[in-house]
Amino acid sequence: MKATAENQRTLLDIADLDRRIQQAERARTQPPQGARINELAGIRQQQLGELTALTGVLDDARAELSRLEGDVSLAAQRRDRDGDRLATTTDSKQAQALENEIDSLSRRISMLEDTQLEVMGRVEDAEAAVNAQQALIDQTQAEGAQLTTAAKADVAAATTEGGQLSRDRAALAASVSADLLAEYERRASRSGIGVGLLRRGVCEGCRMMLSGTDLNAVRRAAADSVFSCPECGAILVRTEESGLSESPARP
């Protein structure tokens, strides 16, 4: 294949743009915050499960406290009613029975109130646990929101950069012969290295030093000959930096 030396050198600029386009695409599709955002999503799911369990404990404690409050209220109402009856009765037996029942109700109320205090403590502990867990969730959500905002900004910037780089590449590609561009793209898609600058006898595509025999072959090649790196197969671009003792031969 034949191509002007200028066209071949332009491939180096196209390859650099391709590399930067790939970087921009990775930044667009894989923002650096993504891994932590996914990790936080898993943490938040776990925290929500723990919150559900803690809320269940709190609900049970509140239900028990509500039941105790109802029992105390009923016992107190009955004791007060018995007290009113005791104040008006003239029957000694009935009075004795009422006094006994009032004493029994008072003891029951005292026991219920003691239990009520214990359950109130459990309610307070459960509320504190729920609040602490909710604070953890809020912290996780805040970090996730902050990272998501940063990721969206990075994705937008990478999208803009990728678009500009693609336009720059299209402009450069239009200045290169179609056959040469197609050959570069074929090699790049096959091995990932489509073109390499020959600098001081080293192919910068694969970082391998060319042998003396290969360098002699390069020296003898015409300037418009498309020469391949014997190691990586990339189009080898020759310039004044190539380390050749003689200038490339003219066609």
C-alpha positions as CSV (number, residue, x, y, z in Angstrom):
1,M,0.0,0.0,0.0
2,K,1.1,3.5,-0.8
3,A,0.3,6.7,1.2
4,T,1.9,10.0,1.6
5,A,4.2,10.5,4.5
6,E,1.9,13.3,5.7
7,N,-1.1,11.0,5.6
8,Q,0.8,8.4,7.6
9,R,1.8,11.0,10.2
10,T,-1.8,12.1,10.4
11,L,-2.7,8.6,11.6
12,L,-0.7,9.3,14.8
13,D,-3.1,12.2,15.5
14,I,-6.1,10.1,14.7
15,A,-4.8,7.3,17.0
16,D,-4.3,9.8,19.8
17,L,-7.9,11.1,19.3
18,D,-9.2,7.5,19.3
19,R,-7.4,6.9,22.6
20,R,-8.9,10.0,24.1
21,I,-12.4,9.1,22.6
22,Q,-12.2,5.7,24.3
23,Q,-11.2,7.4,27.6
24,A,-14.1,9.8,27.3
25,E,-16.5,6.9,26.6
26,R,-15.3,5.0,29.6
27,A,-15.7,8.2,31.7
28,R,-19.2,8.5,30.3
29,T,-20.3,4.9,30.9
30,Q,-18.2,4.1,34.0
31,P,-17.9,7.3,36.1
32,P,-15.4,6.8,39.0
33,Q,-18.2,7.3,41.5
34,G,-20.2,4.3,40.1
35,A,-18.6,1.6,42.3
36,R,-19.3,3.5,45.5
37,I,-22.8,4.5,44.4
38,N,-23.6,0.8,43.9
39,E,-22.0,-0.1,47.2
40,L,-24.1,2.5,49.0
41,A,-27.2,1.1,47.3
42,G,-26.5,-2.2,48.8
43,I,-25.7,-0.7,52.2
44,R,-28.9,1.3,52.1
45,Q,-30.9,-1.8,51.3
46,Q,-29.4,-3.6,54.3
47,Q,-30.0,-0.6,56.5
48,L,-33.6,-0.4,55.5
49,G,-34.0,-4.1,56.4
50,E,-32.6,-3.3,59.8
51,L,-34.8,-0.3,60.2
52,T,-37.9,-2.5,59.4
53,A,-36.8,-4.9,62.1
54,L,-36.2,-2.1,64.7
55,T,-39.5,-0.5,63.8
56,G,-41.3,-3.8,64.4
57,V,-39.7,-3.9,67.9
58,L,-40.9,-0.4,68.5
59,D,-44.4,-1.1,67.3
60,D,-44.6,-4.1,69.5
61,A,-43.5,-2.2,72.5
62,R,-45.9,0.6,71.8
63,A,-48.7,-1.8,71.4
64,E,-47.9,-3.5,74.7
65,L,-47.7,0.0,76.4
66,S,-51.1,0.9,74.9
67,R,-52.6,-2.3,76.2
68,L,-51.1,-1.7,79.7
69,E,-52.5,1.8,79.7
70,G,-55.9,0.5,78.8
71,D,-55.7,-2.1,81.6
72,V,-54.7,0.5,84.2
73,S,-57.5,2.8,83.0
74,L,-60.1,0.0,83.3
75,A,-58.8,-1.1,86.7
76,A,-58.8,2.5,88.0
77,Q,-62.3,3.1,86.7
78,R,-63.5,-0.1,88.5
79,R,-61.7,0.9,91.7
80,D,-63.3,4.3,91.6
81,R,-66.7,2.8,91.0
82,D,-66.3,0.5,93.9
83,G,-65.2,3.4,96.0
84,D,-68.3,5.3,95.2
85,R,-70.4,2.2,96.0
86,L,-68.5,1.7,99.3
87,A,-69.3,5.3,100.3
88,T,-73.0,4.8,99.9
89,T,-73.5,1.2,101.0
90,T,-75.0,0.3,104.4
91,D,-74.5,-3.4,104.1
92,S,-71.5,-4.5,106.1
93,K,-70.9,-7.7,104.0
94,Q,-71.1,-5.7,100.8
95,A,-68.8,-3.1,102.2
96,Q,-66.2,-5.8,103.1
97,A,-66.4,-7.3,99.7
98,L,-66.0,-3.9,98.1
99,E,-63.0,-3.1,100.3
100,N,-61.4,-6.4,99.4
101,E,-61.9,-5.8,95.7
102,I,-60.6,-2.2,96.0
103,D,-57.4,-3.6,97.7
104,S,-57.0,-6.2,94.9
105,L,-57.5,-3.6,92.2
106,S,-55.0,-1.2,93.8
107,R,-52.4,-4.0,93.9
108,R,-53.2,-4.8,90.3
109,I,-52.9,-1.2,89.3
110,S,-49.5,-0.9,91.1
111,M,-48.2,-4.0,89.3
112,L,-49.5,-2.8,86.0
113,E,-47.9,0.6,86.5
114,D,-44.6,-1.0,87.4
115,T,-44.8,-3.0,84.2
116,Q,-45.9,0.1,82.4
117,L,-42.7,1.9,83.5
118,E,-40.6,-1.0,82.3
119,V,-42.3,-1.0,78.9
120,M,-42.0,2.7,78.6
121,G,-38.2,2.2,79.0
122,R,-38.3,-0.3,76.2
123,V,-40.2,2.1,74.0
124,E,-37.6,4.8,74.6
125,D,-34.8,2.4,73.8
126,A,-36.6,1.2,70.7
127,E,-37.3,4.8,69.6
128,A,-33.6,5.7,70.1
129,A,-32.5,2.6,68.0
130,V,-35.0,3.6,65.2
131,N,-33.8,7.2,65.2
132,A,-30.1,6.1,65.1
133,Q,-30.8,3.7,62.3
134,Q,-32.7,6.4,60.4
135,A,-29.7,8.7,60.9
136,L,-27.4,6.1,59.3
137,I,-29.8,5.8,56.3
138,D,-29.9,9.6,56.0
139,Q,-26.1,9.7,55.9
140,T,-26.0,7.0,53.3
141,Q,-28.6,8.7,51.2
142,A,-26.7,12.0,51.5
143,E,-23.4,10.5,50.4
144,G,-25.2,8.7,47.5
145,A,-26.9,11.9,46.4
146,Q,-23.7,13.8,46.5
147,L,-21.8,11.2,44.5
148,T,-24.7,10.9,42.0
149,T,-24.6,14.6,41.4
150,A,-20.9,14.4,40.8
151,A,-21.2,11.4,38.5
152,K,-23.9,13.2,36.4
153,A,-21.6,16.2,36.0
154,D,-18.7,13.9,35.0
155,V,-20.8,12.0,32.6
156,A,-22.1,15.3,31.0
157,A,-18.5,16.6,30.7
158,A,-17.3,13.3,29.2
159,T,-20.2,13.3,26.8
160,T,-19.4,16.8,25.6
161,E,-15.7,16.0,25.4
162,G,-16.4,12.8,23.4
163,G,-18.6,14.7,21.0
164,Q,-15.9,17.3,20.3
165,L,-13.2,14.7,20.0
166,S,-15.3,12.7,17.5
167,R,-15.8,15.9,15.4
168,D,-12.1,16.5,15.5
169,R,-11.4,13.0,14.4
170,A,-13.9,13.2,11.5
171,A,-12.1,16.3,10.3
172,L,-8.7,14.6,10.4
173,A,-10.0,11.4,8.9
174,A,-11.4,13.4,5.9
175,S,-7.8,14.5,5.1
176,V,-6.5,10.9,5.0
177,S,-6.9,8.6,2.0
178,A,-9.9,6.2,2.5
179,D,-7.7,3.1,1.9
180,L,-5.1,4.1,4.5
181,L,-7.8,5.0,7.1
182,A,-9.5,1.7,6.5
183,E,-6.2,-0.2,6.9
184,Y,-5.5,1.6,10.1
185,E,-8.9,0.9,11.5
186,R,-8.7,-2.8,10.5
187,R,-5.4,-3.2,12.4
188,A,-6.6,-1.2,15.4
189,S,-9.7,-3.4,15.7
190,R,-7.7,-6.5,15.4
191,S,-4.8,-5.9,17.8
192,G,-5.7,-2.6,19.5
193,I,-2.6,-1.0,17.9
194,G,-3.2,0.5,14.5
195,V,-0.3,2.8,14.1
196,G,3.0,3.5,15.9
197,L,5.7,6.1,15.7
198,L,9.2,4.8,15.0
199,R,11.3,6.7,17.5
200,R,15.0,5.9,17.9
201,G,14.5,2.5,16.4
202,V,11.6,1.6,18.8
203,C,8.0,1.1,17.7
204,E,6.0,3.2,20.2
205,G,3.0,1.1,19.4
206,C,4.4,-2.0,21.2
207,R,7.6,-0.5,22.7
208,M,9.7,-3.1,20.9
209,M,13.1,-2.3,19.4
210,L,13.4,-3.2,15.8
211,S,16.3,-5.5,14.8
212,G,19.0,-4.2,12.6
213,T,17.6,-6.2,9.6
214,D,14.2,-4.6,10.1
215,L,15.7,-1.1,10.4
216,N,17.6,-1.6,7.2
217,A,14.3,-2.6,5.5
218,V,12.7,0.5,6.8
219,R,15.6,2.6,5.5
220,R,15.2,1.1,2.1
221,A,11.5,1.6,2.0
222,A,10.1,4.5,0.0
223,A,8.7,7.4,1.9
224,D,5.2,6.6,0.7
225,S,5.4,2.9,1.4
226,V,3.2,1.8,4.3
227,F,5.5,-0.2,6.5
228,S,4.4,-2.6,9.3
229,C,6.0,-3.1,12.6
230,P,7.3,-6.7,12.5
231,E,6.3,-7.2,16.2
232,C,2.8,-5.7,16.6
233,G,1.7,-5.3,13.0
234,A,0.9,-1.6,13.4
235,I,1.5,0.9,10.6
236,L,5.0,2.2,11.3
237,V,5.3,5.9,10.9
238,R,8.8,7.3,10.1
239,T,9.9,10.8,11.0
240,E,13.2,12.6,11.8
241,E,12.9,11.0,15.3
242,S,13.0,7.4,13.9
243,G,16.8,7.0,14.5
244,L,17.5,6.0,10.9
245,S,21.0,7.0,9.8
246,E,19.7,7.6,6.3
247,S,16.6,9.4,5.2
248,P,13.8,7.2,3.9
249,A,14.2,6.6,0.2
250,R,12.0,8.6,-2.2
251,P,9.7,6.9,-4.5
